[in-house]
């Protein structure tokens, strides 16, 4: 089977699967190129309220396919950064579901997701120092904001792998589950995500990511949405809320 990104939408959750089992789901140049337009299409689909990124089988992603670096490492890195930025900019909640190796470009993609759930045996590493590559500034800043400067330096300076327990302690992942519990927990959590207010989620995502020029925009969206009134009414009536606001499909 050719290396590819597969996707499906079920119960308002888009699942994107990194599929390159011969090389532990390493990302080829074609796969890096394919991710931004795929995310654009999923972002514009009103049926999609959350996105899961995972790898086929027992591995999340072992990084970039090293054979793609033989030509121009700078070009290959540019492809990875564009894919990472597209994932970070996805306007709805994103969850990386991680088994096995999450290394190099795989860690770059996982860090660009909003949240990360990992299996107990997962291993994490950021490995440019093994190849003499300068890790992109935007990726370094994202990693440091997630785990703190000291852990970011540990990972980047050494290229060493850390286990899921240490990843949890440093904030690189949000939950660690047993092998037979990860899929169940991810499905349970995404059901929670799609039941919540998209308005709250979209605004919180921008604020948490450091955007400071949209306070007025979100205040206006809140006033016009009716979501707060619906949420209060649903609480008082002991029913599930029916939030009306949704992420715009364009712009």
LODREN-240010 format. One record per residue: x, y, z of N, C-alpha, C, O in turn. Coordinates in steps of 0.1 Angstrom, whole numbers, padded with zeros to 4 digits, always signed. Layout:
# LODREN-240010
XYZXYZXYZXYZ...
This chain:
# LODREN-240010
+0008-0012+0000+0000+0000+0000+0009+0012+0000+0019+0013+0007+0005+0022-0008+0013+0035-0009+0011+0043+0004+0000+0043+0010+0022+0049+0009+0020+0058+0020+0009+0069+0018+0009+0075+0007+0001+0071+0027-0010+0080+0025-0016+0084+0039-0014+0079+0049-0025+0095+0038-0033+0099+0049-0047+0095+0046-0053+0099+0036-0053+0086+0054-0067+0082+0053-0075+0091+0062-0070+0096+0072-0088+0092+0059-0097+0100+0068-0111+0095+0067-0115+0089+0056-0118+0097+0077-0132+0093+0078-0139+0102+0088-0133+0107+0097-0152+0105+0086-0160+0113+0095-0171+0104+0100-0179+0099+0093-0171+0103+0114-0182+0095+0120-0186+0102+0133-0178+0106+0141-0199+0104+0134-0205+0110+0146-0198+0124+0149-0195+0126+0161-0197+0132+0139-0191+0145+0140-0176+0146+0143-0171+0157+0145-0169+0134+0143-0155+0134+0145-0148+0130+0133-0150+0119+0127-0139+0138+0128-0130+0134+0117-0118+0127+0122-0111+0132+0131-0115+0116+0117-0103+0108+0121-0093+0108+0109-0097+0102+0098-0081+0113+0111-0071+0113+0101-0060+0102+0105-0055+0103+0116-0057+0093+0096-0048+0082+0100-0036+0083+0091-0036+0083+0079-0024+0084+0098-0011+0084+0091-0008+0069+0088-0007+0061+0096-0006+0066+0075-0005+0052+0070+0007+0050+0062+0008+0054+0050+0018+0045+0068+0030+0041+0061+0037+0030+0070+0048+0033+0075+0030+0019+0071+0035+0009+0081+0049+0003+0079+0055-0001+0088+0053+0003+0066+0067-0002+0063+0078+0006+0070+0089+0001+0073+0075+0019+0073+0085+0028+0079+0079+0034+0092+0081+0046+0094+0072+0027+0100+0066+0031+0112+0058+0045+0110+0059+0054+0119+0051+0045+0099+0042+0057+0096+0050+0070+0095+0045+0080+0098+0062+0068+0090+0070+0081+0087+0063+0088+0076+0057+0083+0067+0064+0102+0077+0057+0110+0067+0066+0113+0055+0078+0117+0056+0061+0110+0043+0068+0113+0031+0064+0127+0027+0056+0134+0032+0072+0132+0017+0069+0146+0012+0055+0147+0007+0048+0157+0009+0050+0137+0000+0036+0137-0005+0026+0138+0006+0016+0144+0005+0029+0131+0017+0020+0131+0028+0020+0145+0035+0010+0150+0039+0032+0151+0037+0033+0164+0042+0024+0174+0034+0017+0182+0039+0026+0173+0021+0019+0182+0012+0004+0179+0012-0004+0189+0011-0001+0167+0015-0015+0164+0015-0022+0168+0027-0034+0171+0027-0015+0170+0038-0022+0173+0051-0029+0187+0051-0040+0188+0055-0022+0198+0047-0029+0211+0047-0042+0212+0039-0052+0216+0045-0043+0207+0027-0056+0208+0020-0066+0198+0026-0078+0202+0026-0062+0187+0031-0071+0178+0038-0077+0185+0050-0090+0184+0052-0069+0191+0058-0074+0199+0070-0083+0210+0066-0093+0213+0073-0080+0217+0055-0088+0228+0050-0102+0223+0047-0112+0229+0051-0103+0211+0040-0116+0206+0037-0124+0201+0049-0136+0204+0050-0117+0195+0058-0124+0191+0071-0128+0202+0079-0139+0202+0085-0120+0213+0079-0124+0225+0087-0137+0231+0082-0145+0237+0089-0139+0230+0068-0150+0236+0062-0162+0227+0062-0173+0232+0057-0161+0215+0067-0172+0206+0067-0181+0208+0080-0176+0206+0091-0193+0213+0079-0201+0216+0091-0204+0203+0099-0208+0204+0111-0203+0192+0093-0205+0179+0100-0194+0176+0110-0195+0168+0119-0182+0182+0108-0171+0179+0116-0170+0189+0128-0170+0201+0126-0170+0184+0140-0169+0192+0152-0156+0190+0160-0153+0197+0169-0149+0179+0157-0136+0176+0163-0128+0168+0154-0133+0161+0145-0115+0167+0156-0106+0159+0148-0096+0151+0156-0091+0156+0166-0095+0139+0152-0085+0129+0158-0074+0126+0148-0077+0123+0137-0061+0128+0152-0050+0124+0144-0043+0112+0151-0040+0112+0163-0041+0101+0143-0035+0089+0148-0027+0082+0137-0027+0086+0126-0021+0071+0141-0013+0064+0132-0019+0050+0130-0026+0045+0139-0016+0044+0119-0021+0030+0116-0014+0020+0126-0002+0021+0128-0021+0011+0131-0015+0000+0139-0009+0005+0152-0015+0012+0159+0003+0000+0155+0009+0002+0168+0019+0014+0169+0026+0015+0179+0019+0022+0159+0028+0034+0159+0020+0046+0154+0012+0046+0145+0023+0057+0161+0017+0070+0157+0025+0075+0145+0019+0075+0134+0037+0079+0146+0045+0084+0135+0060+0085+0140+0063+0092+0149+0068+0079+0132+0083+0078+0136+0090+0090+0130+0103+0090+0130+0083+0100+0124+0090+0112+0119+0089+0113+0104+0080+0108+0098+0098+0121+0099+0098+0123+0084+0106+0111+0078+0115+0106+0084+0101+0106+0067+0109+0096+0059+0122+0102+0056+0123+0111+0048+0133+0097+0062+0146+0103+0060+0151+0103+0046+0159+0112+0042+0146+0094+0037+0149+0095+0023+0145+0108+0016+0151+0112+0006+0135+0115+0022+0130+0127+0017+0140+0139+0020+0139+0149+0014+0150+0136+0029+0159+0147+0033+0172+0147+0024+0180+0156+0025+0173+0137+0015+0186+0136+0007+0187+0147-0003+0198+0151-0007+0175+0152-0008+0176+0163-0017+0178+0176-0011+0190+0181-0010+0168+0182-0005+0169+0195+0001+0163+0194+0015+0150+0194+0016+0171+0193+0026+0165+0193+0039+0157+0205+0042+0147+0204+0049+0160+0216+0037+0153+0229+0039+0139+0228+0033+0129+0232+0040+0138+0222+0021+0125+0221+0015+0116+0211+0023+0104+0213+0025+0122+0200+0027+0115+0190+0035+0110+0196+0048+0099+0193+0052+0118+0204+0054+0114+0210+0067+0103+0220+0064+0094+0221+0073+0104+0227+0053+0093+0237+0050+0080+0230+0048+0069+0235+0053+0080+0218+0042+0067+0210+0041+0062+0206+0054+0050+0207+0057+0071+0202+0063+0066+0198+0077+0061+0210+0085+0050+0208+0091+0067+0221+0084+0062+0233+0091+0049+0237+0086+0040+0241+0094+0047+0237+0073+0034+0241+0067+0023+0232+0072+0012+0236+0075+0026+0219+0072+0016+0209+0077+0013+0211+0092+0002+0211+0097+0024+0213+0100+0022+0216+0114+0014+0229+0117+0005+0228+0125+0016+0239+0109+0009+0252+0111-0006+0250+0107-0015+0255+0114-0008+0242+0097-0022+0240+0093-0030+0232+0104-0041+0235+0106-0023+0223+0110-0029+0215+0121-0032+0224+0133-0042+0223+0139-0022+0232+0136-0023+0241+0148-0035+0251+0146-0041+0255+0155-0037+0255+0133-0047+0265+0130-0061+0259+0128-0071+0266+0125-0062+0246+0128-0075+0239+0126-0085+0245+0137-0082+0245+0148-0097+0250+0132-0105+0258+0141-0113+0251+0151-0121+0257+0159-0112+0238+0151-0120+0229+0160-0111+0221+0169-0099+0220+0165-0115+0215+0180-0106+0208+0188-0100+0196+0181-0106+0189+0173-0087+0194+0184-0079+0184+0178-0073+0175+0189-0068+0180+0199-0072+0162+0187-0067+0153+0196-0058+0143+0189-0062+0136+0180-0045+0142+0194-0036+0132+0189-0038+0119+0198-0037+0120+0210-0040+0108+0191-0041+0095+0198-0029+0087+0195-0027+0083+0183-0020+0085+0205-0006+0081+0202-0003+0067+0208-0005+0064+0220+0001+0058+0199+0006+0045+0203+0021+0044+0197+0024+0050+0187+0029+0037+0204+0042+0034+0199+0051+0047+0198+0051+0055+0207+0058+0048+0186+0067+0059+0185+0060+0071+0180+0052+0072+0171+0064+0082+0187+0059+0096+0183+0072+0104+0183+0075+0111+0193+0079+0104+0172+0093+0109+0172+0094+0119+0160+0088+0118+0150+0103+0129+0162+0106+0138+0151+0094+0145+0146+0087+0152+0153+0092+0143+0133+0080+0150+0127+0067+0145+0133+0057+0152+0133+0067+0133+0138+0055+0128+0145+0052+0136+0158+0041+0140+0161+0063+0139+0166+0062+0147+0177+0058+0161+0174+0050+0168+0181+0063+0166+0162+0059+0179+0157+0044+0180+0154+0038+0190+0158+0038+0170+0148+0024+0170+0146+0016+0168+0158+0006+0175+0160+0021+0160+0168+0013+0158+0180+0013+0171+0188+0003+0174+0194+0024+0178+0188+0025+0191+0196+0016+0201+0190+0011+0210+0197+0013+0200+0177+0004+0210+0170-0011+0207+0173-0019+0215+0170-0014+0195+0178-0028+0192+0182-0031+0199+0196-0021+0203+0203-0043+0201+0198-0047+0208+0211-0045+0199+0223-0040+0204+0233-0047+0186+0221-0046+0176+0232-0039+0164+0227-0039+0161+0215-0033+0156+0236-0026+0144+0233-0029+0133+0243-0027+0135+0255-0035+0122+0239-0037+0110+0247-0027+0099+0242-0026+0097+0230-0021+0092+0251-0010+0083+0247-0013+0069+0254-0018+0069+0265-0008+0059+0248-0007+0046+0254+0005+0045+0263+0015+0052+0261+0004+0036+0273+0014+0035+0283+0028+0032+0277+0038+0037+0282+0029+0024+0266+0042+0021+0260+0047+0031+0250+0057+0028+0244+0040+0042+0248+0045+0052+0238+0058+0058+0242+0062+0059+0253+0066+0061+0231+0079+0068+0233+0079+0080+0224+0074+0081+0213+0085+0091+0230+0085+0104+0224+0099+0109+0222+0108+0107+0231+0102+0116+0211+0115+0122+0209+0115+0133+0199+0107+0132+0189+0123+0143+0200+0125+0153+0190+0140+0153+0186+0149+0156+0194+0142+0148+0174+0155+0143+0171+0164+0151+0161+0173+0144+0155+0162+0164+0158+0170+0170+0148+0185+0170+0151+0193+0171+0142+0189+0170+0164+0203+0170+0168+0210+0158+0163+0222+0158+0161+0203+0147+0160+0209+0135+0155+0212+0136+0140+0220+0128+0135+0206+0146+0133+0208+0148+0119+0215+0161+0116+0218+0164+0104+0218+0169+0126+0224+0182+0123+0215+0192+0117+0219+0201+0110+0202+0191+0120+0192+0200+0115+0188+0210+0125+0186+0207+0137+0186+0223+0121+0181+0233+0130+0166+0231+0131+0159+0233+0121+0161+0229+0143+0146+0227+0144+0140+0241+0141+0145+0251+0146+0128+0241+0134+0122+0254+0131+0119+0262+0143+0116+0257+0154+0120+0275+0142+0118+0284+0153+0103+0283+0158+0101+0282+0170+0094+0282+0149+0080+0281+0153+0077+0268+0160+0070+0268+0170+0083+0257+0156+0082+0244+0162+0088+0244+0176+0083+0238+0185+0100+0251+0177+0107+0251+0190+0099+0259+0200+0097+0255+0211+0093+0270+0195+0085+0278+0205+0072+0271+0209+0068+0272+0221+0066+0264+0200+0054+0256+0203+0058+0245+0213+0051+0243+0223+0069+0238+0211+0073+0228+0221+0076+0234+0234+0072+0228+0244+0083+0245+0235+0087+0251+0247+0075+0256+0255+0074+0255+0267+0065+0261+0248+0052+0266+0254+0045+0254+0260+0037+0256+0270+0047+0242+0254+0039+0231+0259+0046+0224+0271+0039+0220+0281+0059+0223+0270+0066+0215+0281+0075+0223+0289+0081+0219+0299+0077+0236+0286+0086+0245+0293+0100+0245+0287+0104+0235+0280+0108+0255+0289+0121+0256+0282+0131+0245+0286+0138+0240+0277+0131+0241+0299+0141+0231+0303+0138+0217+0296+0148+0211+0291+0126+0213+0296+0123+0200+0289+0125+0201+0274+0129+0192+0267+0121+0213+0268+0123+0215+0254+0138+0213+0251+0142+0207+0241+0146+0220+0259+0161+0219+0257+0166+0204+0258+0174+0200+0250+0161+0197+0268+0165+0183+0270+0162+0175+0258+0170+0168+0253+0150+0177+0253+0146+0169+0241+0154+0173+0228+0158+0164+0221+0155+0186+0226+0162+0191+0214+0177+0189+0215+0183+0185+0205+0183+0191+0227+0198+0190+0228+0202+0175+0226+0212+0172+0220+0194+0166+0232+0198+0152+0232+0193+0143+0221+0199+0134+0217+0181+0146+0217+0174+0137+0208+0170+0124+0214+0165+0115+0207+0171+0123+0227+0168+0111+0234+0153+0109+0235+0145+0118+0235+0148+0096+0236+0134+0093+0237+0130+0093+0252+0138+0089+0261+0118+0097+0254+0113+0096+0268+0100+0088+0268+0093+0087+0257+0097+0082+0279+0085+0073+0279+0072+0081+0282+0073+0094+0285+0061+0075+0282+0048+0081+0283+0047+0088+0297+0040+0098+0299+0052+0081+0307+0051+0087+0321+0058+0100+0322+0053+0109+0328+0070+0101+0317+0077+0114+0317+0070+0124+0308+0069+0136+0312+0065+0120+0297+0058+0129+0288+0045+0135+0295+0042+0146+0293+0039+0126+0303+0027+0131+0311+0032+0141+0322+0025+0152+0323+0043+0138+0329+0047+0147+0339+0052+0161+0334+0050+0171+0341+0057+0161+0322+0062+0174+0316+0051+0181+0308+0054+0193+0304+0040+0175+0306+0029+0182+0299+0029+0180+0284+0021+0185+0277+0038+0171+0280+0038+0167+0265+0025+0160+0261+0020+0161+0250+0020+0152+0271+0007+0145+0268-0002+0148+0280+0002+0152+0291-0015+0147+0278-0026+0150+0287-0031+0138+0295-0034+0140+0307-0031+0127+0289-0035+0115+0296-0027+0103+0290-0024+0103+0279-0025+0093+0299-0018+0081+0295-0027+0069+0299-0032+0068+0311-0030+0061+0290-0040+0050+0292-0033+0036+0289-0024+0035+0281-0039+0026+0295-0035+0012+0292-0038+0009+0277-0047+0016+0271-0031-0001+0272-0033-0004+0257-0047-0006+0254-0052-0002+0243-0055-0013+0262-0068-0017+0259-0078-0006+0262-0090-0008+0260-0074+0005+0268-0083+0016+0272-0081+0028+0263-0090+0037+0263-0071+0030+0256-0068+0042+0248-0079+0045+0238-0085+0056+0238-0083+0036+0230-0093+0038+0220-0106+0041+0226-0113+0050+0221-0110+0034+0236-0123+0037+0243-0123+0051+0249-0133+0058+0248-0112+0055+0256-0111+0068+0262-0112+0079+0252-0119+0089+0254-0105+0077+0241-0105+0087+0230-0119+0089+0224-0123+0100+0222-0126+0078+0222-0139+0079+0217-0149+0085+0227-0157+0093+0223-0147+0082+0239-0155+0088+0250-0153+0103+0251-0162+0111+0252-0140+0107+0250-0137+0121+0252-0142+0129+0239-0146+0140+0241-0140+0124+0227-0145+0131+0216-0160+0133+0216-0165+0142+0210-0167+0123+0222-0182+0125+0223-0185+0137+0232-0194+0144+0230-0177+0138+0243-0178+0150+0251-0176+0163+0243-0183+0172+0244-0165+0163+0235-0161+0175+0228-0172+0179+0218-0176+0191+0218-0178+0170+0211-0188+0174+0201-0201+0178+0208-0210+0183+0201-0203+0175+0220-0215+0179+0227-0214+0193+0233-0225+0198+0237-0203+0199+0233-0201+0212+0240-0202+0223+0230-0203+0221+0218-0202+0235+0235-0204+0247+0227-0191+0249+0218-0180+0251+0223-0194+0250+0205-0183+0253+0195-0178+0267+0197-0166+0270+0195-0187+0276+0202-0183+0290+0204-0173+0291+0215-0162+0297+0214-0176+0284+0227-0166+0284+0238-0153+0278+0233-0143+0283+0236-0154+0267+0226-0141+0260+0222-0133+0269+0212-0121+0269+0214-0139+0275+0202-0132+0283+0193-0125+0295+0199-0114+0298+0196-0133+0302+0208-0127+0313+0215-0116+0309+0224-0105+0315+0224-0118+0298+0232-0108+0294+0241-0095+0289+0234-0084+0292+0239-0097+0283+0222-0085+0279+0214-0077+0291+0210-0064+0291+0212-0083+0302+0206-0075+0313+0202-0069+0320+0214-0057+0324+0213-0076+0322+0225-0071+0328+0236-0059+0320+0242-0049+0326+0245-0061+0307+0243-0050+0298+0249-0038+0298+0240-0027+0296+0245-0040+0300+0227-0028+0300+0218-0022+0313+0217-0012+0315+0210-0027+0323+0225-0020+0336+0226-0025+0347+0217-0019+0357+0217-0036+0345+0210-0041+0356+0202-0047+0367+0210-0055+0364+0219-0043+0379+0208-0047+0390+0216-0055+0401+0209-0058+0411+0215-0059+0399+0197-0065+0409+0189-0080+0406+0186-0086+0412+0177-0086+0396+0193-0099+0391+0189-0109+0392+0201-0120+0386+0200-0106+0399+0211-0115+0399+0223-0128+0405+0219-0139+0399+0222-0128+0416+0211-0141+0422+0207-0148+0413+0198-0161+0412+0199-0141+0406+0189-0148+0397+0179-0156+0387+0187-0168+0384+0184-0149+0380+0197-0156+0369+0204-0167+0375+0213-0177+0368+0216-0165+0387+0219-0176+0392+0227-0189+0394+0218-0200+0392+0223-0186+0399+0206-0198+0401+0197-0204+0387+0193-0216+0386+0192-0196+0377+0190-0201+0364+0187-0209+0359+0199-0220+0353+0196-0204+0361+0211-0212+0356+0222-0225+0363+0224-0235+0356+0227-0226+0376+0222-0238+0383+0223-0248+0378+0213-0260+0378+0216-0244+0375+0201-0253+0372+0190-0256+0357+0189-0265+0353+0181-0249+0349+0196-0251+0334+0193-0263+0328+0200-0269+0319+0194-0266+0333+0212-0277+0326+0219-0272+0314+0227-0280+0307+0233-0259+0310+0226-0255+0298+0232-0256+0299+0247-0259+0289+0254-0253+0310+0253-0253+0311+0268-0267+0309+0273-0270+0302+0283-0277+0315+0266-0291+0314+0270-0295+0299+0269-0302+0294+0277-0291+0293+0258-0295+0279+0256-0288+0270+0267-0294+0261+0272-0275+0273+0270-0269+0265+0280-0275+0266+0294-0277+0256+0300-0279+0278+0297-0285+0280+0310-0299+0273+0311-0303+0266+0320-0307+0275+0300-0320+0269+0299-0319+0254+0300-0327+0247+0307-0309+0248+0292-0308+0233+0293-0304+0228+0307-0309+0218+0311-0295+0236+0313-0291+0232+0327-0304+0232+0336-0306+0223+0344-0312+0243+0335-0323+0244+0344-0334+0233+0341-0341+0228+0350-0335+0230+0328-0345+0220+0324-0339+0206+0324-0346+0196+0320-0327+0204+0328-0320+0191+0329-0321+0183+0316-0325+0171+0316-0316+0190+0306-0316+0183+0293-0302+0187+0286-0295+0196+0291-0299+0180+0275-0287+0184+0268-0289+0196+0260-0300+0198+0254-0280+0206+0260-0281+0218+0253-0280+0216+0238-0274+0206+0233-0287+0225+0231-0286+0224+0216-0280+0238+0212-0287+0247+0208-0267+0238+0212-0260+0250+0209-0261+0253+0194-0259+0244+0185-0263+0266+0190-0265+0269+0176-0253+0274+0169-0253+0274+0157-0243+0280+0176-0232+0286+0169-0223+0275+0164-0221+0265+0170-0218+0278+0152-0208+0268+0146-0197+0276+0139-0198+0288+0135-0186+0269+0138-0174+0276+0131-0178+0279+0117-0182+0271+0110-0175+0292+0113-0178+0296+0099-0171+0286+0089-0160+0282+0092-0177+0284+0078-0171+0275+0068-0162+0282+0059-0155+0275+0050-0160+0295+0060-0151+0302+0051-0146+0315+0058-0153+0319+0068-0135+0320+0054-0130+0333+0060-0121+0330+0072-0117+0340+0078
